[in-house]
Amino acid sequence: MKRVSKKPKISLQEAEMHYQSSGENYQVDSGESHLAYYRDKHPNHYQILKENV
């Protein structure tokens, strides 16, 4: 059985707001950037942002 990748049903505005709000909880203690952290923790939202830049 093949896995079919589903495009996330998230608007660009929702993804942008989610990214901004996640920055409030992000701690800069590590060397990892917020964008790298966001990419790993929220891949569906990150994909929407990446496609619309």
VENZIBEL-V231847 format. One record per residue. RES is the residue in three letters. PSI is psi in whole degrees, 0 to 359 (999 if undefined). OMEGA is omega in radians with two decimals (none if undefined). D_FIRST is the distance of its C-alpha to the first C-alpha in whole Angstrom. Layout:
((RES & PSI & OMEGA & D_FIRST) (RES & PSI & OMEGA & D_FIRST))
This chain:
((MET & 131 & 3.14 & 0) (LYS & 144 & 3.03 & 4) (ARG & 131 & 3.10 & 7) (VAL & 124 & 3.13 & 9) (SER & 127 & 3.12 & 13) (LYS & 136 & 3.07 & 15) (LYS & 131 & -3.13 & 19) (PRO & 142 & -3.14 & 21) (LYS & 66 & -3.11 & 24) (ILE & 131 & 3.11 & 27) (SER & 161 & 3.11 & 30) (LEU & 320 & -3.14 & 31) (GLN & 318 & 3.10 & 34) (GLU & 318 & 3.14 & 32) (ALA & 318 & 3.13 & 31) (GLU & 316 & 3.13 & 34) (MET & 320 & 3.13 & 36) (HIS & 318 & 3.13 & 33) (TYR & 314 & -3.14 & 34) (GLN & 316 & -3.11 & 38) (SER & 329 & 3.13 & 38) (SER & 335 & 3.10 & 36) (GLY & 331 & 3.13 & 38) (GLU & 330 & -3.12 & 41) (ASN & 353 & -3.07 & 39) (TYR & 131 & 3.11 & 39) (GLN & 134 & -3.07 & 41) (VAL & 16 & -3.10 & 42) (ASP & 326 & -3.13 & 43) (SER & 173 & 3.11 & 40) (GLY & 357 & -3.09 & 40) (GLU & 135 & 3.12 & 37) (SER & 160 & 3.11 & 37) (HIS & 322 & -3.13 & 36) (LEU & 317 & 3.11 & 34) (ALA & 318 & 3.09 & 32) (TYR & 313 & -3.10 & 32) (TYR & 319 & 3.13 & 31) (ARG & 318 & -3.11 & 28) (ASP & 322 & -3.05 & 27) (LYS & 332 & -3.06 & 27) (HIS & 67 & -3.03 & 26) (PRO & 325 & -3.13 & 24) (ASN & 315 & 3.12 & 23) (HIS & 319 & -3.13 & 27) (TYR & 319 & -3.13 & 27) (GLN & 318 & 3.11 & 25) (ILE & 315 & 3.13 & 27) (LEU & 317 & -3.10 & 30) (LYS & 322 & -3.11 & 29) (GLU & 341 & -3.04 & 28) (ASN & 18 & 3.12 & 31) (VAL & 999 & none & 34))
